[in-house]
Amino acid sequence: MLDDRKASILRAVVQEYIETAQPVGSGRVSAAPGVDVSSATVRNEMAVLENEGYLAQPHTSAGRIPTEKGYRYFVDTIGSPGALRGEQAKQVKAFFARAHGELEEMFESTSRLLSGLTAWTGVVVPPSAADVAIRSVQVVGLAPSTALVVTVLADAMVEKHSVELPADVGDDVVARASLHLAAQLTGTMRGAVPADVATTGDPDTDGVVGAVVEVLRRTTPADTADEVFVGGASRVASAFDAVETVQQVLSVLEEQLVVVTLLRDVVDRGLQVAIGTETGMETLADAALVVAPYTVDGERAGSIGVLGPARMNYPEAMAAVAAVSRRLGHHLTEG
């Protein structure tokens, strides 16, 4: 743990470096709010912070820059994400007020929203359809031996499947089967439709129920969790100085499964922010990722995040990701 003076000096260095991307000298730090000591004292304390691994000096005559350890201390002392205010809060509210249409389009737009709020790259991982609850099931007769099954999931995804019925049945039998299936399957995970749905006692109705269940089990959605929506990938070019780093980060963003696994891993470790080597990827050694899961009907669904340089504005990025994840989860739950 750092004493108050060292902590205030470290925070001042991090904040100044985030704003300028230039090594920070003692003069700038001594003039920062909350640092009430002379430049000479600041220089001594910065030397101690360097020895302890919180700061680094790129050149002998240069000021200091934060290390991964320095950023981590800064992030850990921020606390819970603050609330978005002003125009950004209005922007998020307005976005979800008009967010309608296809889910894929909404996820894509949400990634661009995150990018616009933070000036870095926004990433949205949709829920895996197999892990989303069924909100409703409806069976509609199309012909004496054919019906259409319409399944609405909790994230507002709609599936449609045609079903060959075991015999010519009337609309009343199809209607009874539809009501029974809705009662039995509502709330069930889409990827866990049971084979032994309770019977009704009527052979014709049970025949329709069995046919529908067979189709739903056979067509369990492919795992969409390896899909990812990326907004503002071009912002990576302005985020890093080295061309090689830009190319490496862009190559990561092009690998959807890698990005999904990365976000999942960070969330599973209980982190809001992964900095440099904490991401587990050598190519992201100079980057940072701010993430948050979002929930649908109270269950964790997908995740969102912002990828940028290690010197990103963490308070702003954390507030944006937290606000968008809450709004997205609420929007999907409400349908």
MOQUI-V70340 format. One line per field, one symbol per residue. psi: psi as a letter, one per 40 degrees, with the letter a starting at -180 (. if undefined). A space follows every 50 residues. Layout:
psi = ???
//
This chain:
psi = iiidddddddddddddddddfiihidddddeihegfiidddddddddddd deediihdideiaiiiidddddddddedaihiiiibdddddddddedehi aidddddddddddddddeeahihhhiihddehihdihhhhhdideiihhh hhideehhihhihhidihiiddddddddddddddeheihdefhidfhiie ehddddddddddddddddfhiiheeeiihhhfdeeddedidhdddddddd dddegdddddddddddddeeidhhhbedeehdefdeiihhiiiiihfehh caiiihhaidfigddddddddddddddddddddd.
//
